[in-house]
Amino acid sequence: MFTLTNKIKTFSIALIVLGLLGIAYGFYSAPSTIEEAKQIVASSHHDDGHASSYDDHSNEDKGHDEHGDGHEMSHDEHVFHQLANRPWAAIYVAAFFFFMISLGTLAFYAIQRAAQAGWSPLLFRVMEGITGYLLPGGLIVLVILLFSALHFNHMFIWMDPEVVEHDEIIRNKSGYLNIPFFLARGVFYLAGWSLYRYLSRKFSIAQDKANDNSNHIKNFKLSAGFLAFFLVTESMMSWDWIMSIDPHWFSTLFGWYVFASMIVSSITVIALLTIFLKSIGYLEKVNDNHMHDLAKFMFGFSVFWAYLWFSQFMLIWYANIPEEVTYFITRLEDYQLPFFGMLVMNFILPFLILINSDFKRLNWMIVTAGIIILIGHYMDVFNMIMPSAVGDQWFFGIPELGSVMFFSGLFIYIVFSSLTKAPLEASGDPFKKESEKFVY
Amino acid sequence: MGHYEAPIRKPLVTGNKTYHQISVDVAKPIEGQANKQWWIVFSISMVLFLWGVGCMIYTISTGIGVWGLNKTVGWAWDITNFVWWIGIGHAGTLISAVLLLFRQKWRMGINRSAEAMTIFSVMQAGLFPLIHMGRPWLAYWVLPIPNQYGSLWVNFNSPLLWDVFAISTYLTVSLVFWWTGLLPDFAMIRDRAIKPFQKKIYSLVSFGWSGRAKDWQRFEEISLVLAGLATPLVLSVHTIVSFDFATSVIPGWHTTIFPPYFVAGAIFSGFAMVNTLLIIMRKIFNLEDYITLQHIELMNIVIMITGSIVGCAYITELFIAWYSGVEYEQYAFLNRATGPYWWAYWAMMTCNVFSPQLMWFKKLRTSIVFSFIISIVVNIGMWFERFVIIVTSLHRDYLPSSWTMFSPSFVDIGIFLGTIGFFFVLFLLYARTFPVIAQAEVKTILKSSGDNYKKLRDKNGK
């Protein structure tokens, strides 16, 4: 059994406290009136916080500008909304990122079970630990969405009846994009995922002491069913929670693109957590072969992510249809560093580091690549949410750092606590011996 | 690869096989005489093939006007068949390369024939653009070859050119991969051959395989490298085929989900074709011990998964067409489902989305007859999918005065039937001359996955 050490506890609580301070500072420094927003812009113009110019608003927030029907929101009011959104968006990016890690882990776990994989049962409890964050993390995301729905912020402009009234495109979508249905869908997704997590964990622990394989078989069937549910709800969740921040824009690939980001981050966290647990003396049966397999998945899904990124980007860039291409123009003009930086960190570096077979068996290499991948995919989520939420008023500062610290602290605390609740070895799994003996 | 296998795994080789028995079983169709059934099927295929050749000659000598194309639908039957065949070709590489990387031992019973199918179907696919050129003797113009016509170059911006590169690379790598795997098996046939002519031929094609440890070590290494190369290639091929459509600004064609969804659809149709072929082959050649019910069930599961992914993509497209608020996009999909080609759309939906869902029932997915029927249904459905994407998106364009319908001419149909005939001619010849089971690889899993060894292990309590 794993026991939560005081070190981990202190570390995670310190992160949470520091993070809270950062978040509080974010709200404190955000403007509450248009006048304050003007002052902030004026001062940030001098200290040159970021490269982009704040004057160019031609590409973002079409909701206000292009289809205004004579309803022109003033430039200052627009900037005010963006600056007021910033602490919220900072929290939302981090909250979604850590939530996505546990959701992706759940999907990976279900795939292992449904595929009857023989190599991974030794890692089941590690994965179950990470999915312990699913429900709390998901509830936090839902609460943030609820705050948006209650107009505490202006991230989802389609939630603003004023905007919808003057925007025909959003109005036509209101059969899908309306607050009650949106929140109900969110609750439905999370309920479905959590139910699978709850049941599969129950069967998994029950299998430890069972005399037959009935729990294993139940888990197999349940996992296959969950994957079908996940296939549909994951895409819908991506449209709802991310794509609708940019309510005019659409891309059929978007759900799967988010999935690629999710799964590679999740496998990375599984690998990092496994290495950490091994380093403090647990999981003694896990060896280089298991790490090699995890690293292969990190490599493979990094390439897969790049493939989907390229497919989405290239097709939109090549066709150059105004409705779609605005999405990338905003990012190419105002988000150059995170946009290209993420390509390097999510594709080029993991590709070069992990292509070598021997490197996939070296823990420090996996950790290096893993840290790069996690930062890169945080940036990916950042790039998905920020341009629509805060436009060119973005910066990676105290609110963003604080949010990351808060959620990483919470994530660490919850994941390690849920690791203490069951033995780290799924001892009754019928594939356990195969997992111990397999050699690559 | 580890040799321990959990007791709950089902055996992959049944019938108490020994190493020698495997050699005998695999060599039998090559060493024996062709039976009557083989000759009947071969003759039918040959007739179809010759009819197709006639239609091709007629097309090339008269002109593309003999096809059913018109001004609005300038791309229809030919590209539908092209994409259909290319898609079928995906399963071979997936089974041989991707399943190798995933250490799936069940691939060993089926990979040889799946790879053969890949190569033969890519050949059929290649015929269509070749014929559509009108002057196939100038086909080398698609390659970027330095020339004396001034700055006459291929259009590097065109996904059609990327297709040329992707498909030719894919065909080359698949062929090398296939042949590498064949070397030890050809050598086995060579060593058993009695007649000097056969011995000579199989010596040539086995490249002097000696069976020394060094040979095996190189064999394993190159297999892994080729698998690593083939995996991105198999994705690239159908991705680029999807780019042919998705880079355009035609509603119904321009959609970002196309690349992965085309790949999933390709694997879906490819596995269906593998099932069609192998269900017949295992029966005729008595290979039920190597291509077991377990193999068929697993292939059915792959069909179910990829069918679900494809279904999810259909629904995504449909939903986003509405969500986009773009009038043209919305109409394209409304027209698909309710326009004059509604029957093609619903044929596609029924065959591709609903029918694979029946595989959730264990009883159905372990029924040979049912698997065979579904494999045919899926192949019909995937043909309709391409027809729906291509023809229904084109036949009602932006200008209602040019709206029209497409109907194939007898030449269109003849060439398509010809490729089916050609495909089966090649496959039947292959089945009589090539070791249709990768026997060397099957022997490597006999002791871990053979039923007799599994029983022995259970008895000894390990």
Interface residues (C-beta under 8 A of the other chain):
Chain A: Q116 G118 W119 I169 N172 K173 Y176 N213 A224 A228 L231 V232 S235 W239 H248 F250 S251 T252 L253 F254 G255 W256 K296 V303 Y307 L308 S311 Q312 M314 L315 I316 Y318 A319 I321 E323 P430 F431 K433 E434 K437 F438 V439 Y440
Chain B: M1 G2 Y4 E5 A6 P7 I8 R9 L101 R103 P232 L235 T239 F243 A246 T247 S248 V249 H254 T255 T256 I257 F258 P259 P260 S308 I309 C312 A313 I315 T316 E317 I320 Y323 S324 G325 V326 W360
